[in-house]
Amino acid sequence: MNVPKTSVTADAPALLRERDKDIAILVLNRPQSRNSLTEEMLTTLSAALTNIAADGNARAVVLAANGPAFSAGHDLKELTSRRRDVDGGRAYFRYIMTMCSAMMQQIVNLPQPVIAAVQGVATAAGCQLVASCDLAVASVDARFATPGVDIGLFCSTPMVALSRNVARKHAMEMLLTGDAASAEEAYRMGLVNRVVPSGQERERAMEFARKIASKSGHTVKIGKEGFYKQAEMSLTRAYEYVSEVMVENLMARDAEEGLKAFIDKREPKWEDR
């Protein structure tokens, strides 16, 4: 995998886009600003996700970052500068929060699973970004926090993704204290799937991606969509919904092929339909 590890030139792209066969790789590339989710970064990420969603050859996505921080969240200097606007910044604040929320939902709604490779701190909206991904691999040196409460700005939007990943009391502790959780603590809480030695997080995320890419893309898409939809339903409604999902899945060509291959004791040949 040929992914640059650092790039600090002023004219470097905010987001690096790479490809390893059927795996799309996105790398946040503003290490000098701790990969803050600026308007530029949000716009670029959203455009990349839109492109990947329409890419029938992309079967999984790895989201990584260059530099010592995965992402420090919103750029507070960028936000504060808009207080000079006629409305005190209200319209711009709403614009940024709406844009960020839409981008996080793009990750959840993306047909392909997204695996975060976290090498450093992920704070506020950066922590939200990790929580929004389907899977996450963290370096042992990674730290996770929602410290907005320390500066009078409760992490309300990060709270949405965080509270859907970890138990309520864990989420509330992070939100109310602003304290950072270690990678091991994040693993115990369920915020990340693996904790690995420093420097191995990106390759371990790629291992996840390769394994997922070996499955039927059609089946994975059905499963990801169904997972998030049923999670918001009552128990009865969830079973009703996923029963219909299973029926439609069984009617798919790849399910027919997968069952035959299992019975015949051979590897399936996916057609992604």
N, C-alpha and C positions, 0 to 999 in steps of 0.2 A: 504494500500500500504506500503510495507516494504522496503523503500529505505534509506540507511544510509545517514546521513546529512553531516558528516565530516569524513575524513580519511587522516592522515598526515604521516603515516609510510612510510619509504623510499621504502619498497618493495610492497606497495599497488598498485593495477592495476591502470593504467592511466584512464581507462574507466570502470565504473561499469555497468553491464548489468543486468536488472531485468525484471520480467514479471508479469503483473497483468492481468490474463486471456488472452484476445486477444490483449492486449496493450503492446508493447515493450517499455522499459524505458532505456534510456542511460543517464548516469550521468558522466560528466567530473569530474575527481577526482585527480586533481593536485592543491589543494588550495594553497599550499605553493609557487607555481609559478604562481598564479592567472589564473590557467587553460589555460596557453599559448598553442597555436597550434604549439607545437614542432613537429619534425619529428615523434617522437613516437606517439604523440596524433593523428596526421593526419593519420598515418598508421593504428592505432587501430580503429579510427572512420570509416575509409574507409572499413576496414574488417567487422566491425559490420553492416554497411549499406548494404554491399553485402550479408551478411547472412540474414538480415531482408527482403531484396528484394525477396529472394527465399523462404521465410517462408510464406506458404499459410495460416497459422493460425494467423499471425500478421495483425491486421486491422488498427492500428494507432501507431504512435511513439511519445513519449514525450522525449524531449532533455532538460536535466537540468544540474545543476552544483553544486558542493560542495564548501563551503567557501564564502568569501566576494565578490568575482568577478565571473561573469559568464564566461568571457574569455577576457584576455588582448590582444588577437591577437597573432601574431608571436612572438617567443622568440628572442628578439633582441640580447641577449648574444650569443645564438646559431648561429645566422646569422653572427654576427661580428667575431666570432672565426674562421670562414672560410676565412676571408681575408688573412690568412696566407697561403692559398692554392696557388699553382703555378700560377693559373689564377686570383688570387685576390678574389676568391669566386664565379666567374661568373657562373660556371657550377652548383655549389650547389644552388645558388640563383634561377637559372632557374628550377632546380629540385624541390625545395620546392614550388615555385609559381605554377608550373604545377600540383604538387600533391595537393596543396590546392584548386586550381581551379577545379580540377577533383572531389574532395570530395564535394565541394559546389554543383556541378552539379549532383552528386549522390543524394543529398537531393531532388533537384527539380525533378529528373527523377524517384525517388522511387515510386513504386505503391501506397504505403501507405502515407497518410498525416502526416507531422511532425509538432509537436507543441512545440515551445520553451518555457521554463519556466525560466524567467530571474530574478534572485534574487539580482544581483549587477551590477557592471559596465560591459559593453560590448563595447570594444574599438577596432578600426582598424578591423582586420580580425575577431575579436569577434563580432563586430557589423555586419560584413558581414555574419557571421554564423546565427545571428538572422534574418537578412533580407532574407536569403536563405530558411529559414523554411516557411512552408505554413501558419502557424498561430503563434502568439506569445502572451504570457501573461507575464506582467511585474509587479514586486513588485513596490510599490510607491517609494521605495528607489533606483530603478534601474536608471542607467545613460547610455547614448549611445553617442559615439564619434568616429570620424575618425581623430585623431590628428596627423597623420603622417607629415603634413605640418609643424608642430612645430619643428620637428627634421630633416627637409630636405628630407623627404621621403613621397611624396604624396601618399595617400591611393588609388592607381589606381585600384587594384583588388577589394577591398571593394566597390569602386565606382560602379562597375557593378551591384551588388545586391542592393545596396542602391538606385541607380537611377531607378531601376525597381520597387521600393516599394513606393517612395515618389516623390512629385513634384520636378521638376528640380531645382527650386530656393531654396527649402529646402535642397536638396542634396548638391548643390553647397555651401550653407552657412556652412554646416557641414564640407565639404571637404576643403574649403578655409580658414576658421577660426580655425578649430580644436576644437571649443567650444563643450562642452558636452550638450546634450539635456536631460532634465528631462524625467521621465516616462510619465508625462502628455503631454509634448511637443511631445514626440515620438508617443503618441496616436493621437494627433491632426494631425500629419504629415502622419499617416497611417502606421508607422513602427511596431506598436503593436496593437493587437485587444482589449486587456483589461488591465487596471491598477487596481491592487488589494492590499489590506493591506499586509504589510510585513509578510512573512511566509506563505501566502496563495497561492502564485503563482504556486507551483507545483500541489497542489490539484485542482486548477481551470483549469490548463492545462489538468489534468486528466479528468475533467468534459467534456471538449471539446472532448478529445480522446474517452471517453465512448459514447458520443452522436454520433460521427462519426462511431464508431465501431458497432453501432446498425443498420447502413445502409447496403445496399448491397455492399460488397467489390468490386464486379465486376463493379458496377455502379460508385463507388467512384474513382476507378482506371481510368475508361474512362473519368470521369469528370476532374480529376487532369491533366491528360495528355493533354486533349483538351484545358484546360484553358491556360497552358503555351505555347502551340503551336500556338493558335489563337492570342495570345497577340503580337506575332512577325510578324503578317501578315497584309496586307492592309485590309480595311473594306470589300471589295468585296470578296477577297480571304478567309477571315476569315469566312464569311457567307457560302461560298461554302464548306469549310472544315467542319464546325460544322454541316451543314445540313446532310452531309454524316455520321458524327459521330452519329447524332440523329437517322438516319435510322438504323445503325448497333446496336445502343443501344436498339431501339424498337424491334429488332429481338431477343434480348437476353431473356433468360428464366426469369431472375429476373424482367425485365420490364413487361413481360407478367403477372407474378405473382403479381407485385405491382399494376398494373392497375386493375386486377381482385379483389384484396383485397380491393382497394379503392371503387370500385363499390359495393362489397359485404359488405362493412363497417366492415372489420376485419383486424387484424394485418397480414402483409405479412410474408411468410416463405421463407427466402432467401436461395439460393443454390450457390450463388457467381458464376453464369455463365449466 
